[in-house]
Amino acid sequence: RLHAQQSAKRPNILFITSDDLGLQLNCYGEKRIATPHMDRLAASGVRFTTAYVAQASCSPSRSAMFTGVYPHGNGQYGLANGGFSLHEPMRSRTIPALLKEHGGYRTGIIGKLHVEPENTFPWDMRARGIDTRKVRTVAPEAAKFIQASGDAPFFLMVNFSDPHAFRDADNPTQWYFPPQVDGLPEKPIAPSAETLFAFQQVDSPEQRERTAHYLNAIARLDTGVGMLMAELEKSGKADNTVVVFCGDHGPPFARGKTTVYESGLRVPFFLRWPGVTKAGVVSDRFVSTVDVLPTILDAVGIKAPQPLHGQTLRDAVQGRRWREHLAAEFHFHGGSPFYPRRAVRDKRYKLIHNLLAGSAKPSTVIDGDSAYAQSQEARYDGTPTRQAFNTFANPPEFELYDLQADPVEFRNLSAQPDMAPVLKRLQKAMLDWRKQTQDPFLDAAFTERIRKEGAPANRKKKG
């Protein structure tokens, strides 16, 4: 009986993610589209100005949210469709598994899961056959789940697929962003020089169209988030619901998604935690999506499994000691190529370590974006754009950027003698983080083995 009373007091958890969503929201300075609903959600709690995903690729990114452990520790090195999955011990310590086992939570998910093995996630409700781009269908499904939960505390994860690119069903090599889905947004913005991204600086009719319709997808997402939050309010449970919102990584454009540049790693991140956060707070604390699991477990009073790489955001919000560096990584996206990288930043500088520089190369195309090929056209000869894309396509072992002077990471300073002390300092910070989190890729033999074996899905084909 006591247990039932305790669980009645436990807060509900609503965890909202969005595919491929970078900082293109008004509350992060975006001016080309309106995002009133996400801004309102941000203003109702704490908005973190600098938040990283663990890896800018869907499955690895989500694996870190679910486990509080970086992909290098949880085993989901690449996409589920590359055959990657969580290490065995991690499968019983995901958010829904822990909430169900130790907190009596009713668990539900709407939209993609994309972390393997999917059958180890104990969902009471998994909404099948819902196209979460048709955002009008999402909120009613969430309302049904919330209502059906009755007095039991619930954990609901809602994953919107906007603003991910569409793949043409008849021609899988064709990716595009439709300007509207289901009549949303009502007034799509038109392609123009204004819609281009500063982290690319490549101008063509194709890039104008891609960027404009990517922004239109965010406007559509905003409507969906508004509808979802309205249903939570209507349920009468909002005052006892912790809301976490984040993107799963940055935009699907070259130098964004699948890189460790800021435009791949940085996402919007909001936390509304009744009794802990205050409305209208903007925090410059360095946060990561590995902090999601420890925060949720803290909110519901469940002891976190060890070891964890993340920390409860209660400490960040309440001004306790917090991390001075923010780190992230990359291994695989799909089945190839394997291009392991590590990144660490402080308030001003950012270091990238390309572990296989000189002996392997990263992919230059993501979801049909041809910006790299365009950057090689004669009109970009001798420009900073060409230089930045050349570094992107064939990186040196170390890249060092002054994020204050060069927020889009166009000028690699790693070889400049006067930057040697900064380089050394961040190399030490990176090594410390890798040792603390027991990064297996510190072992060259392990890295070589993974390189030889390749993705599990490819190994099966060979076998």
Backbone hydrogen bonds in HBPLUS format (Angstrom, degrees):
<---DONOR---> <-ACCEPTOR-->    atom                        ^
c    i                          cat <-CA-CA->   ^        H-A-AA   ^      H-
h    n   atom  resd res      DA  || num        DHA   H-A  angle D-A-AA Bond
n    s   type  num  typ     dist DA aas  dist angle  dist       angle   num
A0004-ALA N   A0001-ARG O   3.04 MM   3  5.12 115.1  2.47  95.6 111.0     1
A0005-GLN N   A0001-ARG O   2.99 MM   4  6.40 155.6  2.05 152.5 159.3     2
A0006-GLN N   A0002-LEU O   2.84 MM   4  6.16 160.3  1.88 155.3 161.1     3
A0007-SER N   A0003-HIS O   2.84 MM   4  6.09 163.7  1.87 151.6 156.2     4
A0008-ALA N   A0004-ALA O   2.96 MM   4  6.12 138.8  2.14 138.3 149.2     5
A0009-LYS N   A0006-GLN O   2.98 MM   3  5.37 137.1  2.16 104.4 116.3     6
A0010-ARG N   A0007-SER O   3.11 MM   3  4.96 140.2  2.28  92.9 104.6     7
A0012-ASN N   A0240-ASN O   2.80 MM 228  6.18 162.8  1.83 160.0 158.4     8
A0242-VAL N   A0012-ASN O   2.77 MM 230  6.12 160.8  1.81 159.8 153.3     9
A0013-ILE N   A0154-PHE O   2.76 MM 141  6.19 161.8  1.80 158.6 164.7    10
A0156-LEU N   A0013-ILE O   2.86 MM 143  6.25 165.8  1.88 163.7 166.5    11
A0014-LEU N   A0242-VAL O   2.85 MM 228  6.18 169.0  1.86 166.6 168.6    12
A0244-VAL N   A0014-LEU O   2.95 MM 230  6.42 159.3  2.00 156.9 163.1    13
A0015-PHE N   A0156-LEU O   2.87 MM 141  6.21 166.4  1.89 158.3 163.0    14
A0158-VAL N   A0015-PHE O   2.86 MM 143  6.26 156.3  1.92 151.2 158.8    15
A0016-ILE N   A0244-VAL O   2.79 MM 228  6.16 167.5  1.81 170.1 169.7    16
A0246-CYS N   A0016-ILE O   3.06 MM 230  6.58 152.2  2.13 157.4 166.0    17
A0017-THR N   A0158-VAL O   2.91 MM 141  6.33 162.0  1.94 155.2 160.1    18
A0160-PHE N   A0017-THR O   2.94 MM 143  6.30 158.5  1.99 159.9 153.2    19
A0018-SER N   A0246-CYS O   3.20 MM 228  6.64 132.1  2.44 139.1 148.7    20
A0248-ASP N   A0018-SER O   2.94 MM 230  6.14 145.3  2.07 164.3 160.9    21
A0019-ASP N   A0160-PHE O   3.05 MM 141  6.39 151.8  2.13 154.4 162.8    22
A0028-TYR N   A0025-LEU O   2.92 MM   3  5.38 155.9  1.98 113.8 121.8    23
A0030-GLU N   A0025-LEU O   2.97 MM   5  5.01 160.3  2.01 132.3 125.8    24
A0029-GLY N   A0026-ASN O   2.86 MM   3  4.98 162.1  1.89 113.0 115.1    25
A0039-ASP N   A0035-THR O   3.05 MM   4  6.16 156.7  2.11 153.8 161.3    26
A0040-ARG N   A0036-PRO O   2.91 MM   4  6.04 147.1  2.02 137.8 146.4    27
A0041-LEU N   A0037-HIS O   3.02 MM   4  6.29 156.4  2.08 144.5 150.6    28
A0042-ALA N   A0038-MET O   2.88 MM   4  6.12 160.8  1.92 147.8 153.3    29
A0043-ALA N   A0039-ASP O   2.88 MM   4  6.11 154.7  1.95 146.3 153.2    30
A0044-SER N   A0040-ARG O   3.06 MM   4  6.23 120.2  2.44 136.9 151.2    31
A0044-SER N   A0041-LEU O   3.10 MM   3  5.19 145.3  2.23  99.5 109.9    32
A0045-GLY N   A0042-ALA O   3.33 MM   3  5.86 167.0  2.35 112.9 116.3    33
A0280-GLY N   A0043-ALA O   2.68 MM 237  4.49 140.0  1.83 124.9 137.2    34
A0281-VAL N   A0045-GLY O   3.20 MM 236  6.27 147.1  2.32 151.6 157.1    35
A0046-VAL N   A0271-LEU O   2.85 MM 225  5.27 169.8  1.86 152.2 152.8    36
A0271-LEU N   A0046-VAL O   2.97 MM 225  5.27 153.6  2.04 146.8 154.9    37
A0047-ARG N   A0281-VAL O   2.89 MM 234  6.35 159.5  1.93 156.3 161.5    38
A0283-SER N   A0047-ARG O   2.89 MM 236  6.14 159.5  1.93 147.6 154.6    39
A0048-PHE N   A0269-PHE O   3.05 MM 221  5.67 174.9  2.05 172.5 173.9    40
A0049-THR N   A0283-SER O   2.93 MM 234  6.17 168.0  1.94 166.6 169.2    41
A0287-VAL N   A0050-THR O   3.17 MM 237  6.54 168.9  2.18 157.3 160.1    42
A0267-VAL N   A0051-ALA O   3.10 MM 216  5.83 152.9  2.18 144.4 151.9    43
A0052-TYR N   A0287-VAL O   2.98 MM 235  6.52 153.5  2.06 148.2 152.3    44
A0289-THR N   A0052-TYR O   2.99 MM 237  6.48 139.0  2.16 155.4 167.8    45
A0053-VAL N   A0265-LEU O   2.95 MM 212  5.37 136.3  2.14 134.5 147.3    46
A0329-GLU N   A0054-ALA O   2.97 MM 275  6.26 154.8  2.03 158.5 165.9    47
A0057-SER N   A0055-GLN O   2.79 MM   2  5.62 141.2  1.94 104.5  93.4    48
A0258-THR N   A0056-ALA O   2.75 MM 202  4.90 143.2  1.88 138.8 149.7    49
A0061-SER N   A0057-SER O   2.92 MM   4  5.79 162.5  1.95 167.0 172.8    50
A0062-ARG N   A0058-CYS O   2.95 MM   4  6.16 167.4  1.96 161.5 164.5    51
A0063-SER N   A0059-SER O   2.84 MM   4  6.00 150.4  1.93 151.4 160.5    52
A0064-ALA N   A0060-PRO O   3.19 MM   4  6.46 147.8  2.30 146.8 152.9    53
A0065-MET N   A0061-SER O   3.31 MM   4  6.72 148.3  2.42 141.5 150.0    54
A0066-PHE N   A0062-ARG O   2.96 MM   4  6.23 163.3  1.99 154.8 158.5    55
A0067-THR N   A0063-SER O   3.06 MM   4  6.14 138.0  2.24 139.5 149.7    56
A0068-GLY N   A0064-ALA O   2.81 MM   4  5.25 146.9  1.92 140.5 146.0    57
A0095-ILE N   A0066-PHE O   3.05 MM  29  5.36 127.4  2.34 128.9 144.0    58
A0309-HIS N   A0068-GLY O   2.86 MM 241  5.84 154.5  1.93 151.9 160.5    59
A0310-GLY N   A0068-GLY O   3.20 MM 242  5.29 133.5  2.42 146.0 146.5    60
A0073-GLY N   A0070-TYR O   2.78 MM   3  5.43 153.4  1.85 121.3 130.0    61
A0074-ASN N   A0070-TYR O   2.98 MM   4  6.27 141.5  2.14 144.2 155.2    62
A0075-GLY N   A0071-PRO O   2.99 MM   4  5.57 149.0  2.09 148.0 147.2    63
A0087-HIS N   A0074-ASN O   2.71 MM  13  5.68 161.1  1.74 150.5 152.7    64
A0077-TYR N   A0075-GLY O   2.90 MM   2  5.52 131.5  2.14 106.7  92.2    65
A0332-PHE N   A0077-TYR O   3.26 MM 255  5.98 165.0  2.29 144.8 140.5    66
A0079-LEU N   A0333-HIS O   2.70 MM 254  5.58 171.9  1.70 168.0 167.6    67
A0082-GLY N   A0079-LEU O   2.89 MM   3  5.20 156.7  1.95 108.7 116.4    68
A0083-GLY N   A0080-ALA O   2.90 MM   3  5.33 156.3  1.96 114.3 119.6    69
A0457-ALA N   A0082-GLY O   2.86 MM 375  5.11 161.9  1.89 137.9 131.8    70
A0086-LEU N   A0116-GLU O   2.90 MM  30  6.09 171.5  1.90 140.5 140.0    71
A0090-MET N   A0087-HIS O   2.96 MM   3  5.54 142.3  2.10 119.7 130.7    72
A0091-ARG N   A0088-GLU O   3.13 MM   3  5.62 155.6  2.19 116.8 123.6    73
A0093-ARG N   A0090-MET O   3.04 MM   3  5.29 161.1  2.07 109.9 115.5    74
A0098-LEU N   A0094-THR O   2.96 MM   4  6.13 168.8  1.98 168.5 170.8    75
A0099-LEU N   A0095-ILE O   2.96 MM   4  6.08 167.7  1.97 160.8 164.5    76
A0100-LYS N   A0096-PRO O   2.97 MM   4  5.92 152.3  2.05 141.2 148.6    77
A0101-GLU N   A0097-ALA O   2.98 MM   4  6.07 167.0  1.99 147.3 151.4    78
A0102-HIS N   A0098-LEU O   2.89 MM   4  5.78 166.8  1.91 148.5 153.0    79
A0103-GLY N   A0099-LEU O   2.92 MM   4  4.89 134.3  2.13 119.1 129.0    80
A0105-TYR N   A0099-LEU O   3.18 MM   6  5.46 169.2  2.20 126.9 127.2    81
A0106-ARG N   A0153-PRO O   2.91 MM  47  6.30 163.8  1.94 154.7 159.4    82
A0155-PHE N   A0106-ARG O   2.83 MM  49  6.17 156.7  1.88 158.2 160.6    83
A0124-ASP N   A0107-THR O   2.81 MM  17  5.20 143.8  1.94 127.6 139.3    84
A0125-MET N   A0107-THR O   3.05 MM  18  6.49 141.4  2.20 147.2 156.3    85
A0108-GLY N   A0155-PHE O   2.85 MM  47  6.28 148.9  1.95 163.9 168.6    86
A0157-MET N   A0108-GLY O   2.95 MM  49  6.31 162.3  1.98 146.0 150.0    87
A0109-ILE N   A0125-MET O   2.95 MM  16  6.40 146.3  2.07 150.8 161.2    88
A0127-ALA N   A0109-ILE O   3.03 MM  18  6.42 160.4  2.07 168.9 172.9    89
A0110-ILE N   A0157-MET O   2.88 MM  47  6.33 154.6  1.94 162.1 169.9    90
A0159-ASN N   A0110-ILE O   2.83 MM  49  6.05 168.6  1.85 161.9 165.8    91
A0120-THR N   A0117-PRO O   3.06 MM   3  5.76 166.7  2.08 122.3 125.6    92
A0121-PHE N   A0118-GLU O   3.19 MM   3  5.79 168.3  2.21 118.6 121.3    93
A0123-TRP N   A0121-PHE O   3.03 MM   2  6.00 122.9  2.37 113.8  97.8    94
A0134-LYS N   A0131-ASP O   2.86 MM   3  5.61 148.3  1.96 120.5 128.9    95
A0137-THR N   A0134-LYS O   2.88 MM   3  5.93 166.2  1.90 135.2 138.8    96
A0138-VAL N   A0135-VAL O   3.16 MM   3  5.37 150.8  2.25 106.2 114.4    97
A0141-GLU N   A0138-VAL O   3.10 MM   3  5.35 118.7  2.50 103.7 118.5    98
A0142-ALA N   A0138-VAL O   3.03 MM   4  6.38 154.1  2.10 154.0 162.1    99
A0143-ALA N   A0139-ALA O   2.86 MM   4  6.12 158.3  1.91 154.6 161.0   100
A0144-LYS N   A0140-PRO O   2.99 MM   4  6.23 153.1  2.06 144.5 150.8   101
A0145-PHE N   A0141-GLU O   3.17 MM   4  6.47 159.1  2.22 144.8 149.6   102
A0146-ILE N   A0142-ALA O   2.91 MM   4  6.17 166.1  1.93 157.7 161.2   103
A0147-GLN N   A0143-ALA O   2.94 MM   4  6.07 163.2  1.97 149.6 154.3   104
A0148-ALA N   A0144-LYS O   2.90 MM   4  6.05 161.0  1.94 148.5 154.3   105
A0149-SER N   A0145-PHE O   3.06 MM   4  6.23 127.2  2.35 140.9 153.7   106
A0149-SER N   A0146-ILE O   3.25 MM   3  5.26 139.7  2.42  94.3 105.5   107
A0150-GLY N   A0147-GLN O   3.16 MM   3  5.80 159.4  2.20 115.4 121.0   108
A0152-ALA N   A0149-SER O   2.98 MM   3  5.54 142.2  2.12 150.2 146.4   109
A0164-HIS N   A0161-SER O   2.85 MM   3  5.77 159.3  1.89 138.4 144.5   110
A0166-PHE N   A0176-TYR O   2.74 MM  10  5.22 162.3  1.77 161.9 161.6   111
A0176-TYR N   A0166-PHE O   2.92 MM  10  5.22 151.2  2.01 136.0 144.5   112
A0168-ASP N   A0174-GLN O   2.87 MM   6  5.49 172.5  1.87 165.6 167.3   113
A0171-ASN N   A0168-ASP O   3.13 MM   3  5.11 130.9  2.38  95.9 109.4   114
A0174-GLN N   A0171-ASN O   2.80 MM   3  5.67 165.9  1.82 133.7 138.7   115
A0181-VAL N   A0184-LEU O   2.78 MM   3  5.31 153.9  1.84 149.9 155.6   116
A0184-LEU N   A0181-VAL O   2.95 MM   3  5.31 159.2  1.99 113.5 120.4   117
A0195-THR N   A0192-SER O   3.06 MM   3  5.51 150.1  2.15 109.4 117.2   118
A0196-LEU N   A0193-ALA O   3.46 MM   3  5.74 161.0  2.49 106.1 111.3   119
A0200-GLN N   A0197-PHE O   3.11 MM   3  5.62 163.6  2.14 113.8 118.5   120
A0201-GLN N   A0197-PHE O   3.07 MM   4  6.27 168.2  2.09 172.1 168.6   121
A0208-ARG N   A0204-SER O   2.94 MM   4  6.17 162.4  1.97 160.0 165.3   122
A0209-GLU N   A0205-PRO O   2.99 MM   4  6.18 156.1  2.05 145.4 151.6   123
A0210-ARG N   A0206-GLU O   2.92 MM   4  6.18 167.8  1.94 153.1 156.5   124
A0211-THR N   A0207-GLN O   2.95 MM   4  5.98 171.5  1.96 149.9 152.7   125
A0212-ALA N   A0208-ARG O   3.02 MM   4  6.03 160.4  2.06 142.7 148.8   126
A0213-HIS N   A0209-GLU O   3.02 MM   4  6.14 167.8  2.04 153.3 156.5   127
A0214-TYR N   A0210-ARG O   2.92 MM   4  6.03 139.6  2.08 142.4 154.1   128
A0215-LEU N   A0211-THR O   3.02 MM   4  6.25 158.0  2.07 147.1 152.2   129
A0216-ASN N   A0212-ALA O   2.92 MM   4  6.31 144.7  2.05 139.6 150.5   130
A0217-ALA N   A0213-HIS O   3.00 MM   4  6.17 142.9  2.14 133.7 142.5   131
A0217-ALA N   A0214-TYR O   3.11 MM   3  5.11 121.5  2.47  92.8 107.4   132
A0218-ILE N   A0214-TYR O   3.19 MM   4  6.63 141.6  2.34 141.3 151.3   133
A0218-ILE N   A0215-LEU O   3.10 MM   3  5.08 123.1  2.43  93.7 108.0   134
A0219-ALA N   A0215-LEU O   3.07 MM   4  6.46 151.1  2.15 146.9 154.8   135
A0220-ARG N   A0216-ASN O   3.02 MM   4  6.34 149.0  2.12 143.6 151.9   136
A0221-LEU N   A0217-ALA O   2.92 MM   4  6.19 158.4  1.97 144.7 150.6   137
A0222-ASP N   A0218-ILE O   2.89 MM   4  6.14 153.7  1.96 146.7 153.6   138
A0223-THR N   A0219-ALA O   3.29 MM   4  6.66 150.7  2.39 141.2 146.9   139
A0224-GLY N   A0220-ARG O   3.16 MM   4  6.57 157.7  2.21 149.8 155.8   140
A0224-GLY N   A0221-LEU O   2.97 MM   3  5.04 110.2  2.47  96.6 113.4   141
A0225-VAL N   A0221-LEU O   2.89 MM   4  6.25 154.8  1.95 158.2 165.5   142
A0226-GLY N   A0222-ASP O   3.00 MM   4  6.25 156.5  2.05 148.4 154.9   143
A0227-MET N   A0223-THR O   3.01 MM   4  6.35 155.6  2.07 149.9 156.2   144
A0228-LEU N   A0224-GLY O   2.97 MM   4  6.19 157.9  2.02 148.3 154.5   145
A0229-MET N   A0225-VAL O   2.95 MM   4  6.15 166.7  1.97 153.9 156.7   146
A0230-ALA N   A0226-GLY O   3.00 MM   4  6.16 147.6  2.11 142.2 151.5   147
A0231-GLU N   A0227-MET O   3.13 MM   4  6.44 148.4  2.23 143.8 151.2   148
A0232-LEU N   A0228-LEU O   3.11 MM   4  6.51 152.1  2.19 147.1 154.9   149
A0233-GLU N   A0229-MET O   3.01 MM   4  6.29 162.0  2.04 149.5 153.6   150
A0234-LYS N   A0230-ALA O   2.94 MM   4  6.15 159.1  1.98 144.9 151.1   151
A0235-SER N   A0231-GLU O   3.01 MM   4  6.19 139.0  2.18 142.6 152.3   152
A0235-SER N   A0232-LEU O   3.19 MM   3  5.22 129.3  2.47  95.0 108.0   153
A0236-GLY N   A0233-GLU O   3.08 MM   3  5.61 156.4  2.13 112.7 119.9   154
A0240-ASN N   A0237-LYS O   3.06 MM   3  5.59 153.0  2.14 113.5 121.7   155
A0241-THR N   A0238-ALA O   3.17 MM   3  5.08 148.1  2.27 117.2 111.5   156
A0243-VAL N   A0272-ARG O   2.83 MM  29  5.04 160.1  1.87 147.2 152.3   157
A0272-ARG N   A0243-VAL O   2.86 MM  29  5.04 163.2  1.89 153.1 157.0   158
A0245-PHE N   A0270-PHE O   3.06 MM  25  5.14 164.1  2.08 144.3 145.3   159
A0270-PHE N   A0245-PHE O   2.92 MM  25  5.14 157.8  1.97 143.9 150.8   160
A0250-GLY N   A0264-GLY O   2.81 MM  14  4.24 166.3  1.82 130.3 128.9   161
A0253-PHE N   A0251-PRO O   2.84 MM   2  5.53 141.1  1.99 102.3  90.9   162
A0257-LYS N   A0251-PRO O   2.88 MM   6  5.61 166.7  1.89 159.0 155.7   163
A0256-GLY N   A0253-PHE O   2.69 MM   3  5.25 129.9  1.94 149.4 152.9   164
A0259-THR N   A0256-GLY O   3.09 MM   3  5.83 138.4  2.27 146.3 148.7   165
A0264-GLY N   A0261-TYR O   2.89 MM   3  5.42 154.6  1.96 115.0 123.4   166
A0265-LEU N   A0261-TYR O   3.06 MM   4  6.35 156.6  2.11 153.7 161.1   167
A0266-ARG N   A0262-GLU O   2.86 MM   4  5.48 168.2  1.88 149.2 152.3   168
A0276-VAL N   A0273-TRP O   2.85 MM   3  5.43 161.4  1.89 145.3 148.7   169
A0277-THR N   A0273-TRP O   2.93 MM   4  5.26 167.1  1.95 145.3 149.6   170
A0291-ASP N   A0288-SER O   2.94 MM   3  5.58 160.6  1.97 116.2 122.1   171
A0292-VAL N   A0289-THR O   3.24 MM   3  5.43 168.6  2.26 107.2 110.7   172
A0295-THR N   A0291-ASP O   3.12 MM   4  6.07 150.7  2.21 142.8 151.0   173
A0296-ILE N   A0292-VAL O   3.00 MM   4  6.24 164.6  2.02 159.0 162.6   174
A0297-LEU N   A0293-LEU O   2.95 MM   4  6.15 169.8  1.96 164.2 166.9   175
A0298-ASP N   A0294-PRO O   2.99 MM   4  6.03 151.7  2.07 137.4 145.3   176
A0299-ALA N   A0295-THR O   2.91 MM   4  6.16 157.7  1.96 148.1 154.5   177
A0300-VAL N   A0296-ILE O   3.09 MM   4  6.37 144.0  2.23 146.4 155.0   178
A0301-GLY N   A0297-LEU O   2.92 MM   4  5.94 114.2  2.37 137.0 152.8   179
A0302-ILE N   A0297-LEU O   2.89 MM   5  5.03 166.8  1.91 147.8 148.8   180
A0301-GLY N   A0298-ASP O   3.20 MM   3  5.07 149.1  2.30  97.0 106.2   181
A0315-ASP N   A0312-THR O   3.23 MM   3  6.13 146.4  2.35 120.0 123.6   182
A0317-VAL N   A0313-LEU O   2.90 MM   4  6.10 163.8  1.93 155.8 159.6   183
A0318-GLN N   A0314-ARG O   2.86 MM   4  5.96 152.1  1.94 149.1 156.6   184
A0320-ARG N   A0315-ASP O   2.93 MM   5  5.03 147.0  2.04 153.9 157.0   185
A0326-LEU N   A0345-ARG O   3.02 MM  19  5.39 153.2  2.10 142.8 151.2   186
A0345-ARG N   A0326-LEU O   2.93 MM  19  5.39 146.6  2.04 142.8 153.7   187
A0328-ALA N   A0343-ALA O   3.00 MM  15  5.28 149.8  2.09 142.6 145.5   188
A0343-ALA N   A0328-ALA O   2.94 MM  15  5.28 154.4  2.01 149.5 144.4   189
A0330-PHE N   A0341-ARG O   3.02 MM  11  5.03 138.3  2.20 141.0 135.5   190
A0341-ARG N   A0330-PHE O   2.92 MM  11  5.03 151.0  2.00 135.1 138.2   191
A0339-TYR N   A0331-HIS O   2.96 MM   8  5.43 160.1  2.00 168.5 162.0   192
A0355-LEU N   A0340-PRO O   3.05 MM  15  5.67 140.6  2.21 142.8 153.7   193
A0342-ARG N   A0353-HIS O   2.93 MM  11  5.14 150.6  2.02 141.0 150.4   194
A0353-HIS N   A0342-ARG O   2.74 MM  11  5.14 167.2  1.76 155.8 159.7   195
A0344-VAL N   A0351-LEU O   2.92 MM   7  5.41 155.0  1.98 152.0 159.4   196
A0351-LEU N   A0344-VAL O   2.80 MM   7  5.41 171.7  1.81 168.0 169.0   197
A0346-ASP N   A0349-TYR O   2.90 MM   3  5.57 156.4  1.96 159.2 166.6   198
A0403-LEU N   A0348-ARG O   2.77 MM  55  5.43 137.4  1.95 162.7 175.4   199
A0350-LYS N   A0401-TYR O   2.96 MM  51  5.19 150.3  2.04 147.3 153.5   200
A0401-TYR N   A0350-LYS O   2.89 MM  51  5.19 159.4  1.93 148.1 154.9   201
A0352-ILE N   A0399-GLU O   2.78 MM  47  4.95 155.5  1.84 150.7 154.5   202
A0399-GLU N   A0352-ILE O   2.92 MM  47  4.95 153.3  1.99 140.7 146.4   203
A0354-ASN N   A0397-GLU O   2.74 MM  43  4.86 165.8  1.76 146.8 151.3   204
A0357-ALA N   A0354-ASN O   3.21 MM   3  5.34 162.8  2.24 117.3 115.4   205
A0359-SER N   A0356-LEU O   2.99 MM   3  5.62 159.0  2.03 135.2 141.7   206
A0360-ALA N   A0356-LEU O   3.09 MM   4  5.69 123.0  2.43 165.2 165.4   207
A0369-ASP N   A0366-ILE O   2.97 MM   3  5.55 164.8  1.99 123.4 128.4   208
A0374-GLN N   A0370-SER O   3.07 MM   4  6.38 160.5  2.11 155.4 161.6   209
A0375-SER N   A0371-ALA O   2.83 MM   4  6.04 145.7  1.94 147.4 157.0   210
A0375-SER N   A0372-TYR O   3.01 MM   3  5.03 118.7  2.40  95.5 111.3   211
A0376-GLN N   A0373-ALA O   3.19 MM   3  5.40 149.8  2.28 101.9 110.8   212
A0377-GLU N   A0374-GLN O   3.04 MM   3  5.44 166.1  2.06 115.0 118.5   213
A0380-TYR N   A0377-GLU O   2.93 MM   3  5.88 166.6  1.95 129.3 133.7   214
A0381-ASP N   A0378-ALA O   2.97 MM   3  5.30 169.1  1.98 118.0 119.9   215
A0383-THR N   A0380-TYR O   3.11 MM   3  5.41 155.0  2.18 138.7 133.3   216
A0387-GLN N   A0383-THR O   3.18 MM   4  6.51 167.7  2.19 152.4 155.5   217
A0388-ALA N   A0384-PRO O   2.85 MM   4  6.03 162.1  1.88 150.1 154.6   218
A0389-PHE N   A0385-THR O   2.98 MM   4  6.22 161.8  2.02 153.4 158.2   219
A0390-ASN N   A0386-ARG O   2.82 MM   4  6.02 147.4  1.92 151.4 161.2   220
A0391-THR N   A0387-GLN O   3.04 MM   4  6.29 156.8  2.09 149.1 154.6   221
A0392-PHE N   A0388-ALA O   2.99 MM   4  6.21 151.8  2.08 140.7 149.1   222
A0393-ALA N   A0389-PHE O   2.93 MM   4  6.10 148.6  2.03 141.4 148.7   223
A0394-ASN N   A0390-ASN O   2.98 MM   4  6.09 148.1  2.08 146.6 154.5   224
A0413-LEU N   A0400-LEU O   2.74 MM  13  5.10 176.4  1.74 150.7 151.9   225
A0406-ASP N   A0402-ASP O   2.73 MM   4  5.59 147.7  1.83 155.7 166.9   226
A0409-GLU N   A0406-ASP O   2.99 MM   3  5.51 165.9  2.01 123.5 125.7   227
A0416-GLN N   A0413-LEU O   3.03 MM   3  5.47 164.0  2.05 118.3 123.4   228
A0419-MET N   A0416-GLN O   2.86 MM   3  5.43 154.9  1.93 119.1 127.6   229
A0420-ALA N   A0417-PRO O   3.11 MM   3  5.41 167.1  2.13 113.6 117.0   230
A0422-VAL N   A0419-MET O   3.05 MM   3  5.39 117.7  2.46 107.9 122.8   231
A0423-LEU N   A0419-MET O   2.92 MM   4  6.16 166.6  1.94 162.9 167.5   232
A0424-LYS N   A0420-ALA O   2.92 MM   4  6.08 165.4  1.94 154.3 157.8   233
A0425-ARG N   A0421-PRO O   2.97 MM   4  6.11 159.0  2.01 143.2 149.2   234
A0426-LEU N   A0422-VAL O   2.97 MM   4  6.20 165.4  1.99 156.6 159.5   235
A0427-GLN N   A0423-LEU O   2.86 MM   4  6.03 147.2  1.97 147.0 157.2   236
A0428-LYS N   A0424-LYS O   3.03 MM   4  6.27 152.3  2.11 145.9 152.4   237
A0429-ALA N   A0425-ARG O   3.05 MM   4  6.40 155.2  2.12 141.9 149.0   238
A0430-MET N   A0426-LEU O   2.86 MM   4  6.01 155.6  1.92 145.3 151.6   239
A0431-LEU N   A0427-GLN O   2.95 MM   4  6.14 161.8  1.98 145.4 150.4   240
A0432-ASP N   A0428-LYS O   2.86 MM   4  6.06 161.8  1.90 152.7 157.8   241
A0433-TRP N   A0429-ALA O   3.04 MM   4  6.24 161.8  2.07 144.9 149.5   242
A0434-ARG N   A0430-MET O   2.92 MM   4  6.17 160.8  1.95 151.9 157.5   243
A0435-LYS N   A0431-LEU O   2.88 MM   4  6.09 154.4  1.95 150.4 157.1   244
A0436-GLN N   A0432-ASP O   2.86 MM   4  6.04 167.4  1.88 154.2 158.2   245
A0437-THR N   A0433-TRP O   3.01 MM   4  6.13 152.4  2.09 147.5 154.0   246
A0439-ASP N   A0434-ARG O   2.88 MM   5  5.10 171.8  1.89 156.7 158.4   247
A0438-GLN N   A0435-LYS O   3.01 MM   3  4.88 160.9  2.05 104.7 109.3   248
A0442-LEU N   A0439-ASP O   3.11 MM   3  5.84 161.8  2.14 122.2 124.2   249
A0443-ASP N   A0440-PRO O   3.14 MM   3  5.90 162.5  2.17 116.3 121.3   250
A0446-PHE N   A0443-ASP O   3.04 MM   3  5.32 121.1  2.40 104.2 118.3   251
A0447-THR N   A0443-ASP O   3.06 MM   4  6.43 163.4  2.09 157.0 161.5   252
A0448-GLU N   A0444-ALA O   2.90 MM   4  6.08 157.0  1.96 146.0 152.5   253
A0449-ARG N   A0445-ALA O   2.95 MM   4  6.14 148.6  2.05 140.6 149.2   254
A0450-ILE N   A0446-PHE O   2.99 MM   4  6.33 161.5  2.03 156.1 159.9   255
A0451-ARG N   A0447-THR O   2.92 MM   4  6.15 152.8  2.00 145.0 153.5   256
A0452-LYS N   A0448-GLU O   2.88 MM   4  6.14 157.4  1.94 148.6 153.9   257
A0453-GLU N   A0449-ARG O   2.84 MM   4  6.05 165.9  1.86 154.1 158.4   258
A0454-GLY N   A0450-ILE O   2.84 MM   4  5.77 157.9  1.89 145.3 151.5   259
A0458-ASN N   A0455-ALA O   2.98 MM   3  5.33 124.4  2.30 107.8 121.7   260
A0459-ARG N   A0455-ALA O   3.00 MM   4  6.32 152.2  2.08 152.5 161.5   261
A0460-LYS N   A0456-PRO O   2.99 MM   4  6.29 154.0  2.06 151.9 157.6   262
A0461-LYS N   A0457-ALA O   3.29 MM   4  6.57 151.9  2.37 135.2 142.2   263
A0462-LYS N   A0458-ASN O   2.93 MM   4  6.28 160.6  1.97 152.8 157.2   264
A0463-GLY N   A0459-ARG O   2.79 MM   4  5.99 160.5  1.83 149.8 156.0   265
